[in-house]
Amino acid sequence: MTSPTGTNTRLTHAGRDDAYTRGPGMTAGIVNPPVWHASTIVFDDLAALEEARKHPDAGLFYGRRGTPTQWALEEALTALEPGAAGTKLYPSGVAAIAAALLTVLRSGDHVLMVDTAYEPSRAFADRFLKPLGITTTFYPPTADVTAYLQPMTRAILIESPGSLSFEVQDVPAIVAVAKAHNIATVMDNTWATPLLFSPIAHGVDFSVQALTKYTGGHSDLMMGSVTTTPGWWGKLKTKSYLLGYCVGPDDAYLALRGLRTLGLRLERQGASALTIARWLDGHPAVARVLHPALPGDPGNALLMRDFSGASGLFAFVLKRGARAHTAALIDHLDHFGIGFSWGGYESLILPVELDGIRTATTTDSGGQIVRLSIGLEDPDDLIADLARGLERYEAQFGEAP
Ligand SMILES: Cc1ncc(COP(=O)(O)O)c(C=O)c1O
């Protein structure tokens, strides 16, 4: 195959090595790398086993080191980030974030973590890294990180846009400071996926995704990935192996199947989300829409500069009422599921709070926040559903605001 350059072409062909899709000597093959189940690998003779021991990553060795099913997904994810050396898979997005940080950090080190990070990333810092003697400072998403550096700062965690509140970070500026001080950067890129923002191309050392969300895309698997640079690849592989991380081949197969349609799904979900965000922006019950692709959003200039689009997850702030009132909006929607997670083909809605999960930025959003993950439904149906929901919501308070 000649080298494809378009993203959707790469999504179609990446990870489909002939060695995975056809038997030795065959002149025809299947389309999808199949599911190889394995714990034990059996060798032809002792010489083959001894040879494999010298290069355990060069081929089949032991189930924990993967089979062609996991390798196909890893290779496909690496192919999406030009400049990357390789990708490791983890049993969840949280495990991937933990593995990236543990690859860099040692006892006595200090990490800078964005205040708007996914809450379990904060919990990992507070409840896992701290007892190991690794301290964390949370920094505001739009701050100049120089002011927060300490002599032992070894890693900076970036997540852009921020969880629940969607602030966009200046990744090139953070990377420049990190490189000048020999600090590693780890980015949770789950919202954008490498299709809308490539951390590696922007100089980030570890590009992390919860594949559970958009790559899986069908709300039926848990997985995470870390893609890294030639400089960190060896260390990431070793640390991940020592920690015993691996994923089952059935889930790897599903994630690779999801990846094939990621481009189309993101395009559609992103476009529908923006249509709905614009509609909500003018709604009398809505105080603010937290969507960085809207021109009035504080993160819009950075998003337009660095990202090639927006995905389907955003939030809005209600003008009045509290969490208890949101049942009137949420409980009787026809097309939105009520649930955690996001990035699947079906739309989801969730009331969210910032209290207790921010320490360096304000938690006062000015009202109750409601998060939407927009799926593949027709946007007109979703808007009509939300319109009915907001009417029920407003009816609780009597006259119009
Ligand atoms: C931004 C972000 N990163 C990481 C994760 C963690 O993914 P997982 O649930 O696969 O551990 C989530 C899950 O909601 C998330 O929203």
The ligand as an SDF file (V2000), in Angstrom:
LIG
                    3D

 16 16  0  0  0  0  0  0  0  0999 V2000
  -11.6920   13.4170   30.1280 C   0  0  0  0  0  0  0  0  0  0  0  0
  -11.7210   12.0060   30.6100 C   0  0  0  0  0  0  0  0  0  0  0  0
  -10.5570   11.3580   30.7220 N   0  0  0  0  0  0  0  0  0  0  0  0
  -10.5060   10.0820   31.1600 C   0  0  0  0  0  0  0  0  0  0  0  0
  -11.6580    9.4060   31.5050 C   0  0  0  0  0  0  0  0  0  0  0  0
  -11.5390    8.0270   32.0630 C   0  0  0  0  0  0  0  0  0  0  0  0
  -11.9080    7.0510   31.2120 O   0  0  0  0  0  0  0  0  0  0  0  0
  -12.3070    5.5940   31.7690 P   0  0  0  0  0  0  0  0  0  0  0  0
  -13.7100    5.7030   32.2420 O   0  0  0  0  0  0  0  0  0  0  0  0
  -12.1050    4.7070   30.5960 O   0  0  0  0  0  0  0  0  0  0  0  0
  -11.3490    5.2710   32.8890 O   0  0  0  0  0  0  0  0  0  0  0  0
  -12.8970   10.0400   31.3890 C   0  0  0  0  0  0  0  0  0  0  0  0
  -14.1490    9.3350   31.7440 C   0  0  0  0  0  0  0  0  0  0  0  0
  -15.2070    9.9220   31.8480 O   0  0  0  0  0  0  0  0  0  0  0  0
  -12.9220   11.3820   30.9440 C   0  0  0  0  0  0  0  0  0  0  0  0
  -14.0880   12.0680   30.8600 O   0  0  0  0  0  0  0  0  0  0  0  0
  1  2  1  0
  2  3  1  0
  2 15  2  0
  3  4  2  0
  4  5  1  0
  5  6  1  0
  5 12  2  0
  6  7  1  0
  7  8  1  0
  8  9  2  0
  8 10  1  0
  8 11  1  0
 12 13  1  0
 12 15  1  0
 13 14  2  0
 15 16  1  0
M  END
$$$$
